[in-house]
Amino acid sequence: MTLKTSADIVLAETHGATRVLVLNRPDKRNALETAMYVLMERYLDEALADPAIANIVLTGAGNFFCSGGDLESLATRAALPVEERANLIERLHSLVRKLKFCPKPVIAAIEGGAAGAGASLAFAADLIVAAQGSYVSMAYVKAGLVPDGGGSAFLAQSLPHQLAAEVALFGGRLPVERFAAAGVVNRVVAPGTALQMALEMGQQLAEGPRESQAAILELLDGPDREAFERQLEREKQLMAIALGGAEAAEGIAAFKEKRAARF
């Protein structure tokens, strides 16, 4: 079963006891836009309300997970007052909270790459499956920006400081194998099979005690929940400020003009 919107920018598919949410802008490597956040939250709420659904898989259409926020829209937001920029960032943060603190297990299935806010969505999952040769990138710094969507919190909580600093300060593409070695990626599989593995993991989870799984997730999330919320607020404010700055203006312009930024 596939539930579609008029734009089809997010698809919700049911595979047994697993609800699969598919970011569906393959021509833009599934770049995020605000309407996608609203749809994903709606589909998550539907999955949580359905007792037949045991877990959720998040993936991207085509051969890429998610390239993060659309820089065209970021350029438009830069002209808004800082409060309005913060309010728009909060829509992403609302979705990230729902994923991270979901009482049903969430599995991210990565093909190709997870970049920017797309990496944040993947890190919000309880389990991550990634195809060999895919990568994770948080290139905010290249556009004169800072991570949002909980990106800095996930890096700080999940990785040694030096690796987190490499990801955030250089903004390069790091192979998923490095994240697997750090214990962040659970399975590295052959290209084209990430979703299949995620569904197999979902089936295994569905055969287990679901109330127990929900209680375990609550316990695992408990110790850092308040710290995570505080970090989201810091990210929102710093990103809103950075987006209106001269470095962001140059970084975004350079990206659009396909040239090196001159900071």
Contacts in CASP RR format, 6 or more apart in sequence:
PFRMAT RR
TARGET T0000
AUTHOR 0000-0000-0000
METHOD contacts of the structure
MODEL  1
MTLKTSADIVLAETHGATRVLVLNRPDKRNALETAMYVLMERYLDEALAD
PAIANIVLTGAGNFFCSGGDLESLATRAALPVEERANLIERLHSLVRKLK
FCPKPVIAAIEGGAAGAGASLAFAADLIVAAQGSYVSMAYVKAGLVPDGG
GSAFLAQSLPHQLAAEVALFGGRLPVERFAAAGVVNRVVAPGTALQMALE
MGQQLAEGPRESQAAILELLDGPDREAFERQLEREKQLMAIALGGAEAAE
GIAAFKEKRAARF
1 13 0 8 1.000
1 14 0 8 1.000
2 11 0 8 1.000
2 12 0 8 1.000
2 13 0 8 1.000
3 11 0 8 1.000
3 12 0 8 1.000
3 13 0 8 1.000
3 43 0 8 1.000
3 46 0 8 1.000
4 11 0 8 1.000
5 39 0 8 1.000
7 35 0 8 1.000
8 24 0 8 1.000
9 23 0 8 1.000
9 24 0 8 1.000
9 25 0 8 1.000
9 33 0 8 1.000
9 35 0 8 1.000
9 36 0 8 1.000
9 39 0 8 1.000
10 21 0 8 1.000
10 22 0 8 1.000
10 23 0 8 1.000
10 24 0 8 1.000
10 36 0 8 1.000
10 39 0 8 1.000
10 40 0 8 1.000
10 43 0 8 1.000
11 20 0 8 1.000
11 21 0 8 1.000
11 22 0 8 1.000
11 24 0 8 1.000
11 61 0 8 1.000
12 19 0 8 1.000
12 20 0 8 1.000
12 21 0 8 1.000
12 22 0 8 1.000
12 43 0 8 1.000
12 46 0 8 1.000
12 47 0 8 1.000
13 19 0 8 1.000
13 20 0 8 1.000
13 22 0 8 1.000
14 20 0 8 1.000
14 53 0 8 1.000
15 57 0 8 1.000
15 199 0 8 1.000
16 203 0 8 1.000
16 206 0 8 1.000
17 52 0 8 1.000
17 53 0 8 1.000
17 54 0 8 1.000
17 55 0 8 1.000
17 202 0 8 1.000
17 203 0 8 1.000
17 206 0 8 1.000
18 53 0 8 1.000
18 54 0 8 1.000
18 55 0 8 1.000
18 56 0 8 1.000
18 57 0 8 1.000
18 199 0 8 1.000
18 202 0 8 1.000
18 203 0 8 1.000
18 206 0 8 1.000
19 43 0 8 1.000
19 46 0 8 1.000
19 47 0 8 1.000
19 50 0 8 1.000
19 53 0 8 1.000
19 55 0 8 1.000
19 56 0 8 1.000
19 57 0 8 1.000
20 56 0 8 1.000
20 57 0 8 1.000
20 58 0 8 1.000
20 59 0 8 1.000
20 195 0 8 1.000
20 199 0 8 1.000
21 40 0 8 1.000
21 43 0 8 1.000
21 44 0 8 1.000
21 56 0 8 1.000
21 57 0 8 1.000
21 58 0 8 1.000
21 59 0 8 1.000
22 59 0 8 1.000
22 60 0 8 1.000
22 61 0 8 1.000
23 30 0 8 1.000
23 32 0 8 1.000
23 36 0 8 1.000
23 58 0 8 1.000
23 59 0 8 1.000
23 60 0 8 1.000
23 61 0 8 1.000
23 65 0 8 1.000
23 66 0 8 1.000
24 30 0 8 1.000
24 60 0 8 1.000
24 61 0 8 1.000
25 31 0 8 1.000
25 33 0 8 1.000
25 36 0 8 1.000
25 61 0 8 1.000
26 60 0 8 1.000
26 61 0 8 1.000
26 62 0 8 1.000
26 63 0 8 1.000
26 64 0 8 1.000
28 67 0 8 1.000
28 70 0 8 1.000
29 64 0 8 1.000
29 66 0 8 1.000
29 67 0 8 1.000
30 60 0 8 1.000
30 61 0 8 1.000
30 62 0 8 1.000
30 64 0 8 1.000
30 65 0 8 1.000
30 66 0 8 1.000
30 67 0 8 1.000
30 68 0 8 1.000
31 66 0 8 1.000
31 67 0 8 1.000
31 68 0 8 1.000
31 69 0 8 1.000
31 70 0 8 1.000
32 66 0 8 1.000
32 68 0 8 1.000
32 69 0 8 1.000
32 70 0 8 1.000
32 92 0 8 1.000
32 117 0 8 1.000
32 118 0 8 1.000
33 69 0 8 1.000
33 70 0 8 1.000
33 73 0 8 1.000
34 73 0 8 1.000
34 88 0 8 1.000
34 91 0 8 1.000
37 91 0 8 1.000
37 92 0 8 1.000
37 94 0 8 1.000
37 95 0 8 1.000
38 91 0 8 1.000
40 95 0 8 1.000
41 94 0 8 1.000
41 95 0 8 1.000
41 98 0 8 1.000
44 56 0 8 1.000
44 98 0 8 1.000
44 99 0 8 1.000
44 102 0 8 1.000
47 53 0 8 1.000
47 56 0 8 1.000
47 104 0 8 1.000
48 102 0 8 1.000
48 103 0 8 1.000
48 104 0 8 1.000
53 104 0 8 1.000
54 104 0 8 1.000
54 105 0 8 1.000
54 202 0 8 1.000
54 205 0 8 1.000
54 206 0 8 1.000
54 210 0 8 1.000
55 104 0 8 1.000
55 105 0 8 1.000
55 106 0 8 1.000
55 107 0 8 1.000
55 202 0 8 1.000
55 205 0 8 1.000
55 206 0 8 1.000
56 102 0 8 1.000
56 104 0 8 1.000
56 105 0 8 1.000
56 106 0 8 1.000
56 107 0 8 1.000
57 106 0 8 1.000
57 107 0 8 1.000
57 108 0 8 1.000
57 109 0 8 1.000
57 195 0 8 1.000
57 198 0 8 1.000
57 199 0 8 1.000
57 202 0 8 1.000
58 99 0 8 1.000
58 106 0 8 1.000
58 107 0 8 1.000
58 108 0 8 1.000
58 109 0 8 1.000
58 121 0 8 1.000
58 122 0 8 1.000
58 125 0 8 1.000
59 65 0 8 1.000
59 108 0 8 1.000
59 109 0 8 1.000
59 110 0 8 1.000
59 111 0 8 1.000
59 194 0 8 1.000
59 195 0 8 1.000
59 198 0 8 1.000
60 66 0 8 1.000
60 109 0 8 1.000
60 111 0 8 1.000
62 111 0 8 1.000
63 111 0 8 1.000
63 112 0 8 1.000
63 192 0 8 1.000
64 111 0 8 1.000
64 112 0 8 1.000
64 113 0 8 1.000
65 108 0 8 1.000
65 109 0 8 1.000
65 110 0 8 1.000
65 111 0 8 1.000
65 112 0 8 1.000
65 113 0 8 1.000
65 114 0 8 1.000
65 118 0 8 1.000
65 122 0 8 1.000
65 134 0 8 1.000
66 113 0 8 1.000
66 114 0 8 1.000
66 115 0 8 1.000
66 117 0 8 1.000
66 118 0 8 1.000
66 119 0 8 1.000
66 121 0 8 1.000
66 122 0 8 1.000
67 113 0 8 1.000
67 115 0 8 1.000
67 116 0 8 1.000
67 118 0 8 1.000
68 115 0 8 1.000
68 116 0 8 1.000
68 117 0 8 1.000
68 118 0 8 1.000
68 119 0 8 1.000
69 116 0 8 1.000
69 117 0 8 1.000
69 118 0 8 1.000
71 143 0 8 1.000
71 252 0 8 1.000
71 255 0 8 1.000
71 256 0 8 1.000
72 256 0 8 1.000
74 143 0 8 1.000
74 145 0 8 1.000
74 243 0 8 1.000
74 248 0 8 1.000
74 252 0 8 1.000
75 252 0 8 1.000
75 256 0 8 1.000
77 84 0 8 1.000
77 85 0 8 1.000
77 88 0 8 1.000
77 243 0 8 1.000
78 85 0 8 1.000
78 243 0 8 1.000
78 244 0 8 1.000
78 245 0 8 1.000
78 248 0 8 1.000
78 249 0 8 1.000
78 252 0 8 1.000
80 88 0 8 1.000
82 240 0 8 1.000
82 241 0 8 1.000
82 244 0 8 1.000
83 240 0 8 1.000
85 239 0 8 1.000
85 240 0 8 1.000
85 243 0 8 1.000
85 244 0 8 1.000
86 236 0 8 1.000
86 237 0 8 1.000
86 240 0 8 1.000
89 148 0 8 1.000
89 149 0 8 1.000
89 235 0 8 1.000
89 236 0 8 1.000
89 239 0 8 1.000
89 240 0 8 1.000
90 236 0 8 1.000
92 117 0 8 1.000
92 120 0 8 1.000
92 148 0 8 1.000
92 149 0 8 1.000
93 148 0 8 1.000
93 149 0 8 1.000
93 150 0 8 1.000
93 232 0 8 1.000
93 235 0 8 1.000
93 236 0 8 1.000
95 121 0 8 1.000
96 120 0 8 1.000
96 121 0 8 1.000
96 124 0 8 1.000
96 149 0 8 1.000
96 150 0 8 1.000
96 232 0 8 1.000
97 229 0 8 1.000
97 232 0 8 1.000
99 106 0 8 1.000
99 121 0 8 1.000
99 124 0 8 1.000
99 125 0 8 1.000
100 124 0 8 1.000
100 221 0 8 1.000
100 228 0 8 1.000
101 221 0 8 1.000
101 225 0 8 1.000
102 126 0 8 1.000
102 217 0 8 1.000
103 214 0 8 1.000
103 217 0 8 1.000
103 218 0 8 1.000
104 210 0 8 1.000
104 213 0 8 1.000
104 214 0 8 1.000
104 217 0 8 1.000
105 126 0 8 1.000
105 127 0 8 1.000
105 202 0 8 1.000
105 205 0 8 1.000
105 213 0 8 1.000
105 217 0 8 1.000
106 124 0 8 1.000
106 125 0 8 1.000
106 126 0 8 1.000
106 127 0 8 1.000
107 125 0 8 1.000
107 126 0 8 1.000
107 127 0 8 1.000
107 128 0 8 1.000
107 129 0 8 1.000
107 198 0 8 1.000
107 201 0 8 1.000
107 202 0 8 1.000
108 114 0 8 1.000
108 121 0 8 1.000
108 122 0 8 1.000
108 123 0 8 1.000
108 124 0 8 1.000
108 125 0 8 1.000
108 127 0 8 1.000
108 128 0 8 1.000
108 129 0 8 1.000
108 198 0 8 1.000
109 129 0 8 1.000
109 130 0 8 1.000
109 194 0 8 1.000
109 195 0 8 1.000
109 197 0 8 1.000
109 198 0 8 1.000
110 122 0 8 1.000
110 128 0 8 1.000
110 129 0 8 1.000
110 130 0 8 1.000
110 131 0 8 1.000
110 134 0 8 1.000
110 136 0 8 1.000
110 176 0 8 1.000
110 194 0 8 1.000
111 130 0 8 1.000
111 131 0 8 1.000
111 134 0 8 1.000
111 191 0 8 1.000
111 192 0 8 1.000
111 194 0 8 1.000
111 195 0 8 1.000
112 131 0 8 1.000
112 133 0 8 1.000
112 134 0 8 1.000
112 135 0 8 1.000
112 191 0 8 1.000
113 130 0 8 1.000
113 134 0 8 1.000
113 135 0 8 1.000
113 136 0 8 1.000
113 137 0 8 1.000
113 176 0 8 1.000
114 121 0 8 1.000
114 122 0 8 1.000
114 130 0 8 1.000
114 134 0 8 1.000
114 135 0 8 1.000
114 136 0 8 1.000
114 137 0 8 1.000
115 136 0 8 1.000
115 137 0 8 1.000
115 138 0 8 1.000
115 139 0 8 1.000
116 137 0 8 1.000
116 138 0 8 1.000
116 139 0 8 1.000
116 140 0 8 1.000
116 147 0 8 1.000
116 151 0 8 1.000
117 148 0 8 1.000
117 149 0 8 1.000
119 136 0 8 1.000
119 137 0 8 1.000
119 138 0 8 1.000
119 151 0 8 1.000
119 154 0 8 1.000
120 147 0 8 1.000
120 148 0 8 1.000
120 149 0 8 1.000
120 150 0 8 1.000
120 151 0 8 1.000
120 154 0 8 1.000
122 128 0 8 1.000
122 136 0 8 1.000
123 150 0 8 1.000
123 151 0 8 1.000
123 154 0 8 1.000
123 158 0 8 1.000
123 184 0 8 1.000
124 150 0 8 1.000
124 154 0 8 1.000
126 217 0 8 1.000
126 220 0 8 1.000
127 186 0 8 1.000
127 198 0 8 1.000
127 201 0 8 1.000
128 179 0 8 1.000
128 184 0 8 1.000
128 185 0 8 1.000
128 186 0 8 1.000
128 187 0 8 1.000
129 185 0 8 1.000
129 186 0 8 1.000
129 187 0 8 1.000
129 189 0 8 1.000
129 194 0 8 1.000
129 197 0 8 1.000
129 198 0 8 1.000
129 201 0 8 1.000
130 176 0 8 1.000
130 179 0 8 1.000
130 180 0 8 1.000
130 185 0 8 1.000
130 187 0 8 1.000
130 188 0 8 1.000
130 189 0 8 1.000
130 194 0 8 1.000
131 176 0 8 1.000
131 188 0 8 1.000
131 189 0 8 1.000
131 190 0 8 1.000
131 191 0 8 1.000
131 192 0 8 1.000
131 193 0 8 1.000
131 194 0 8 1.000
132 176 0 8 1.000
132 177 0 8 1.000
132 188 0 8 1.000
132 189 0 8 1.000
132 190 0 8 1.000
132 191 0 8 1.000
133 175 0 8 1.000
133 176 0 8 1.000
133 177 0 8 1.000
133 191 0 8 1.000
134 175 0 8 1.000
134 176 0 8 1.000
134 191 0 8 1.000
134 194 0 8 1.000
135 173 0 8 1.000
135 174 0 8 1.000
135 175 0 8 1.000
135 176 0 8 1.000
136 167 0 8 1.000
136 173 0 8 1.000
136 174 0 8 1.000
136 176 0 8 1.000
136 179 0 8 1.000
137 167 0 8 1.000
137 171 0 8 1.000
137 172 0 8 1.000
137 173 0 8 1.000
137 174 0 8 1.000
138 147 0 8 1.000
138 151 0 8 1.000
138 155 0 8 1.000
138 167 0 8 1.000
138 168 0 8 1.000
138 171 0 8 1.000
139 171 0 8 1.000
139 172 0 8 1.000
140 146 0 8 1.000
140 147 0 8 1.000
140 148 0 8 1.000
140 168 0 8 1.000
140 171 0 8 1.000
141 168 0 8 1.000
141 169 0 8 1.000
141 170 0 8 1.000
141 171 0 8 1.000
142 171 0 8 1.000
142 251 0 8 1.000
142 255 0 8 1.000
142 261 0 8 1.000
143 248 0 8 1.000
143 251 0 8 1.000
143 252 0 8 1.000
143 254 0 8 1.000
143 255 0 8 1.000
143 261 0 8 1.000
144 242 0 8 1.000
144 247 0 8 1.000
144 248 0 8 1.000
144 250 0 8 1.000
144 251 0 8 1.000
144 261 0 8 1.000
144 263 0 8 1.000
145 239 0 8 1.000
145 242 0 8 1.000
145 243 0 8 1.000
145 248 0 8 1.000
146 152 0 8 1.000
146 235 0 8 1.000
146 238 0 8 1.000
146 239 0 8 1.000
146 242 0 8 1.000
147 155 0 8 1.000
147 168 0 8 1.000
147 235 0 8 1.000
147 239 0 8 1.000
148 235 0 8 1.000
148 236 0 8 1.000
148 239 0 8 1.000
149 232 0 8 1.000
149 235 0 8 1.000
150 228 0 8 1.000
150 231 0 8 1.000
150 232 0 8 1.000
150 235 0 8 1.000
151 235 0 8 1.000
152 168 0 8 1.000
152 231 0 8 1.000
152 235 0 8 1.000
153 227 0 8 1.000
153 228 0 8 1.000
153 231 0 8 1.000
153 232 0 8 1.000
153 235 0 8 1.000
155 164 0 8 1.000
155 167 0 8 1.000
155 168 0 8 1.000
156 164 0 8 1.000
156 231 0 8 1.000
157 224 0 8 1.000
157 228 0 8 1.000
158 164 0 8 1.000
158 182 0 8 1.000
158 183 0 8 1.000
158 184 0 8 1.000
159 167 0 8 1.000
159 179 0 8 1.000
159 182 0 8 1.000
159 184 0 8 1.000
160 182 0 8 1.000
163 178 0 8 1.000
163 182 0 8 1.000
166 174 0 8 1.000
167 174 0 8 1.000
176 185 0 8 1.000
176 188 0 8 1.000
177 188 0 8 1.000
179 185 0 8 1.000
180 186 0 8 1.000
180 188 0 8 1.000
187 197 0 8 1.000
187 201 0 8 1.000
189 196 0 8 1.000
189 197 0 8 1.000
205 213 0 8 1.000
242 248 0 8 1.000
247 263 0 8 1.000
250 261 0 8 1.000
250 262 0 8 1.000
250 263 0 8 1.000
251 261 0 8 1.000
251 263 0 8 1.000
253 261 0 8 1.000
254 260 0 8 1.000
254 261 0 8 1.000
254 262 0 8 1.000
255 261 0 8 1.000
END
